[in-house]
Amino acid sequence: MAQSMFRKSVRKLIRVWERKYRAEAKKSNYETLEVYQGDDQTKKEFLEWARGCLAAQIEYIGEMVSYQIWHGMAPVPQNYARVKKFLNMQLKQHPWQHRPKYQITFEGSRTGYRPIIYVQRLGEIDFADSYDFLMFQIIQIVWLENKKWTKKKTMDIIEEIKGDFSFDGYCADIKVEGVDGDVIGKTGFLCLECKIR
């Protein structure tokens, strides 16, 4: 498959995913974005905020996929299938074989929103590219299999993320945030504070 045809096919995949994603968000009253109406928000304020979250999420996912196809992803069927699988994982109604293992939320981003991404392996996401786009301060990782965090698993994740940043020329200081340092031996989310230079 020629590079131009591959890019065109992937852009079509993104458009199809975006339609499904918007429909899911609207049907669930934006709960798929983990956006909930606060007590002090009017319905109009909530919808405005939720639509902003939706736009930011779509922009982020689109940027990540576009970056991959413009920077070295070979135009072969395996990579097309890889992009399709990645986009399917971002939907609540995904094929069972595309069930994600991790939910990653980026907090403290320059947009003010909290983009969420779902992956089966942390290597499926480029943290440095995500940082370039979002300028986040915190990475929150939920192990969707509901397994307990061990010290080794936590350190392996931190080292993998640091390696990603290092590959792109960054120096990353990453530590388990605040009171969540006692997440070891528990299920739930791992909250990582990031200082990137």
N, C-alpha and C positions, 0 to 999 in steps of 0.2 A: 504494500500500500504506500503510495506517495505521501510525503510529509504534509502537503497542502490538503489532501483528501482526509488524512488522519485527523488533522486539526479541525477540519470542518465537521467530521463525524463526532469528535469529542465535544465541540461546541453545541452540537445538536443534543448530545447526551445531557449536557449541563442545562439546556433549556427545558428538556423533558423533566429532569430532576427538579428544577425550580418550580415548575407548575405543580408537581405532586407535593413538593414541600410547602408551598403556599397554601394548597388545599388542606393539607394535614393541619397546619398551624391554625387556619381559620376554623376548621371543624372542631378542633380541641379548645377553642377560645384561647389560643396561643400558649396552652400549657406545654406543648411539645418544645417550646423555647425555654421552659422553666421560668416563665414570666407570670407572676401572679398579681392580682389587683390588691393594692394596699388599702387599708381602711380609710385613709385620707384622700384617696384618688377618686375623682369622678370617673364615670364610664368613658367619657371623652378623653380624659388624661391618660387612662389606662390604655385605650386603643392606640393613642398617639405613641406612647412609649413602646407598646408591643409591636407596632408596625415598624418603628425604628430598629428594634431588636431583630425583627425578621429581615429587614433590608441589610443590616450589618452582617447577619449570619450568612445570607445568600452571597453578599459581596466577598466575605472571607472565604467561603468554600470555593466560589468561582475563581478567586485569585490563586488559591492553592493549586487547583487543578490546572489553571492556565499556566502558572509558573512551571509546573512539571512538563507540560507539553511543549513549551517554548524553550526549555533549557535541557535538552538532551534525551527526552523520552523517545525511544525509537518507534517509528510508525509500524508496529507489528500487532497482530491480533491479541497477543498476550497482554500488551499494555492497554489496549482498548478494553479488554475484559477487566483489567486491574482498575481502571478509572470507573467503569460501570459498577464494579463491586464496591469501591470506595463511596460513590454517590448513593448507592442503595443502602449502605450502612448508616447514612445520615438521616434516613427515613425511619419513622416508628414502625411502619408496615414494610419491613424488609424481608427478602427471602431467608429462610432459616439458615441456609449455608453462608449467608452474609451477616450472621449475628455478631455484633461487636463484642469485644472483650473489655475494652476500656472506654470510659467517657472522660474526655479532657475538656476542662473549662479554663479559659484564659481570663483572668480578672485584672482590673486596674489598667485596662487598655486605653489608648489615646482616644478611642471612639466613645468611651463611657459605657459601652455595652459589654456583655460577657459571651463572646462566641464559644460555642460548644462543638466539639468534633468527636466522632466515634470511630474507633479503629480496632482491629484484631491484634495488631502488634504496634508498639510505640514507634518502630522504625518506619511505619507507613506515613508518619507525619514529620515534616521538617520544622523543628522547633525554631531554628535560626531564621528561616524564611517567615514563619509566623510572627516572630518577634519584629522583623523588619516591617511587617505590615501593621501589626497591632501595638507594638511597644508595651507589652503587658508587664506586670510586676509579679503576678502570682499564677502558678499552674496548679489547678486542682484536678486530681486524677481519682476517678472512681473505678474500682475493680469490679466490674459488673457480675463476675462469677461469685461474688460475695465471699471471697476467700480472705483469710486473715493476713494482714501485712506483717511480714517478718523484717527484721533488721537487714538481712541479706537482700531481700527483694527490694526494699526501699533504697538501699545503697546502690544496687544494680541499676535501678531506674534513674537515680540521680546521676550516676556515671554515664549512662547512655545519653541522657539529655546534655550533659556537659560536653561529651564527645561530639554531638551534633553541632553545638555552638563553636567548639574549637575548630572543627573542620572548616567552618565559614570565617575563621579568623577572630572570633570573639573569645573573651575570657568570661566565664560564667561562674558566679558564686551562688550556689543553690543549697538551701537548707530547708529542713522541715520547719514549717512556720509555727511559732508560739506554742500554745497549749496542745496543739495537734501533734506535737512531738511524741505524745504518749499513744499514738495510733498503733504502735508496734503491738502485735498480738491481738489486734481488733480488726473488724471489718469496717467498711465505710470509705471515706475519702482521705486521700493523702494531699496535704496542702503544702506546696513548695514555694518558698519565697525566692525570687530571682533578682540578682543584681548583675546586670550584663554590661561589660565594658568592651 
